[in-house]
């Protein structure tokens, strides 16, 4: 109900011209909209998980809306410098992508270049080096493709499981915990996924070769960098441990992998938007210039540059809300979303904490 009221108010602001007036104001010019995307789909990924994947034509439509609104789409580094010194052009926007799925190279980057838009890719590197589907999202996707079928896997579960929504959630947790307890490597997890696919009658070889839910590889990283993409840090294993030693290791491993490819990243995107209370300080100690979270808002000159707001552009965000964020009227209404915080643990915490399975981990 509250969401319906909010969308109605924003639709009225857009239709009346109020949003455009706000978009032309000095208040909006002094603020930066950072948009967050994860993946672009030309198959069924946007049907499986619309909160992560946007259909390619819808993404092209978003860029057209930015062009029609006469937005200035800036690179991240330039935008933050100009935000800090008060020289942003009207309706400044930064486009960011998280994770580094292969579809960024195949689909998103060509569309971005078509519109002449710079973009930042926050890249996680563990699976980049392994060229197999990322375990957690691939597991969830395979279970979804087998929806409402029976999964018979006596070595894993005693009785066949019907893959309705509850059954899929059960099997996702069971298989994640199994992989964790058995300390499976990425290659062994890939074998587990192949076994699951076989039981579901799914062509896993074709899936693997399509590189759906795989990350960009090293050659694609070089190609993207050579054609102007901005590649930045997103942790090595897509997790930010709650103690400083583990957290710093994630950043250093991530940075080292990218440095080996000739990159020199200095900005960071929090995996899943989750930030610890001390993470900004730890990032400063590592020489990181900025960090983007996932709480909706516009960045202002006095914002914490190590906890920058981003608007995650995915379902259920529709065109009405998207335009209201572009112009700034959406930032003037109260909203529930805030940065997800977690408390740190002592530095001497057991290293096993780095391996505890969580649904959000990749």
Secondary structure in CASP SS format (residue, H / E / C, confidence):
PFRMAT SS
TARGET T0000
AUTHOR 0000-0000-0000
METHOD secondary structure of the structure
MODEL  1
X C 1.00
X H 1.00
X H 1.00
X H 1.00
X H 1.00
X H 1.00
X H 1.00
X H 1.00
X H 1.00
X H 1.00
X H 1.00
X H 1.00
X H 1.00
X H 1.00
X H 1.00
X H 1.00
X C 1.00
X H 1.00
X H 1.00
X H 1.00
X H 1.00
X H 1.00
X H 1.00
X C 1.00
X C 1.00
X H 1.00
X H 1.00
X H 1.00
X H 1.00
X C 1.00
X E 1.00
X E 1.00
X E 1.00
X E 1.00
X E 1.00
X E 1.00
X E 1.00
X C 1.00
X E 1.00
X E 1.00
X E 1.00
X C 1.00
X C 1.00
X C 1.00
X H 1.00
X H 1.00
X H 1.00
X H 1.00
X C 1.00
X C 1.00
X C 1.00
X C 1.00
X E 1.00
X E 1.00
X E 1.00
X H 1.00
X H 1.00
X H 1.00
X H 1.00
X H 1.00
X H 1.00
X H 1.00
X H 1.00
X H 1.00
X H 1.00
X H 1.00
X H 1.00
X H 1.00
X C 1.00
X C 1.00
X C 1.00
X E 1.00
X E 1.00
X C 1.00
X C 1.00
X H 1.00
X H 1.00
X H 1.00
X H 1.00
X H 1.00
X H 1.00
X H 1.00
X H 1.00
X H 1.00
X H 1.00
X C 1.00
X C 1.00
X C 1.00
X C 1.00
X C 1.00
X C 1.00
X E 1.00
X E 1.00
X E 1.00
X E 1.00
X E 1.00
X E 1.00
X E 1.00
X E 1.00
X C 1.00
X E 1.00
X H 1.00
X H 1.00
X H 1.00
X H 1.00
X H 1.00
X H 1.00
X H 1.00
X H 1.00
X H 1.00
X H 1.00
X H 1.00
X H 1.00
X H 1.00
X C 1.00
X C 1.00
X C 1.00
X C 1.00
X C 1.00
X E 1.00
X E 1.00
X E 1.00
X E 1.00
X C 1.00
X C 1.00
X C 1.00
X H 1.00
X H 1.00
X H 1.00
X C 1.00
X C 1.00
X C 1.00
X C 1.00
X C 1.00
X H 1.00
X H 1.00
X H 1.00
X H 1.00
X H 1.00
X H 1.00
X H 1.00
X H 1.00
X H 1.00
X H 1.00
X H 1.00
X C 1.00
X C 1.00
X C 1.00
X C 1.00
X E 1.00
X E 1.00
X C 1.00
X C 1.00
X C 1.00
X C 1.00
X C 1.00
X C 1.00
X C 1.00
X C 1.00
X C 1.00
X E 1.00
X E 1.00
X C 1.00
X C 1.00
X H 1.00
X H 1.00
X H 1.00
X H 1.00
X H 1.00
X H 1.00
X H 1.00
X H 1.00
X H 1.00
X H 1.00
X H 1.00
X H 1.00
X H 1.00
X H 1.00
X H 1.00
X H 1.00
X H 1.00
X C 1.00
X C 1.00
X C 1.00
X C 1.00
X H 1.00
X H 1.00
X H 1.00
X H 1.00
X H 1.00
X H 1.00
X H 1.00
X H 1.00
X H 1.00
X H 1.00
X H 1.00
X H 1.00
X H 1.00
X H 1.00
X C 1.00
X C 1.00
X C 1.00
X C 1.00
X H 1.00
X H 1.00
X H 1.00
X H 1.00
X H 1.00
X H 1.00
X H 1.00
X C 1.00
X C 1.00
X C 1.00
X C 1.00
X E 1.00
X C 1.00
X C 1.00
X H 1.00
X H 1.00
X H 1.00
X H 1.00
X H 1.00
X H 1.00
X H 1.00
X H 1.00
X H 1.00
X C 1.00
X C 1.00
X C 1.00
X E 1.00
X E 1.00
X E 1.00
X E 1.00
X C 1.00
X C 1.00
X C 1.00
X C 1.00
X C 1.00
X C 1.00
X C 1.00
X C 1.00
X C 1.00
X C 1.00
X H 1.00
X H 1.00
X H 1.00
X H 1.00
X H 1.00
X H 1.00
X H 1.00
X H 1.00
X H 1.00
X H 1.00
X H 1.00
X H 1.00
X H 1.00
X H 1.00
X H 1.00
X H 1.00
X C 1.00
X C 1.00
X C 1.00
X C 1.00
X C 1.00
X C 1.00
X C 1.00
X E 1.00
X E 1.00
X E 1.00
X C 1.00
X H 1.00
X H 1.00
X H 1.00
X E 1.00
X E 1.00
X E 1.00
X C 1.00
X C 1.00
X H 1.00
X H 1.00
X H 1.00
X H 1.00
X H 1.00
X H 1.00
X H 1.00
X C 1.00
X C 1.00
X C 1.00
X C 1.00
X E 1.00
X E 1.00
X E 1.00
X C 1.00
X C 1.00
X C 1.00
X C 1.00
X C 1.00
X C 1.00
X E 1.00
X E 1.00
X C 1.00
X C 1.00
X C 1.00
X C 1.00
X C 1.00
X C 1.00
X C 1.00
X E 1.00
X C 1.00
X C 1.00
X E 1.00
X E 1.00
X C 1.00
X C 1.00
X C 1.00
X C 1.00
X C 1.00
X C 1.00
X H 1.00
X H 1.00
X H 1.00
X H 1.00
X H 1.00
X H 1.00
X H 1.00
X H 1.00
X H 1.00
X C 1.00
X H 1.00
X H 1.00
X H 1.00
X H 1.00
X C 1.00
X C 1.00
X C 1.00
X C 1.00
X C 1.00
X C 1.00
X C 1.00
X E 1.00
X E 1.00
X E 1.00
X C 1.00
X C 1.00
X C 1.00
X C 1.00
X C 1.00
X C 1.00
X C 1.00
X C 1.00
X H 1.00
X H 1.00
X H 1.00
X H 1.00
X H 1.00
X C 1.00
X C 1.00
X C 1.00
X C 1.00
X C 1.00
X C 1.00
X C 1.00
END
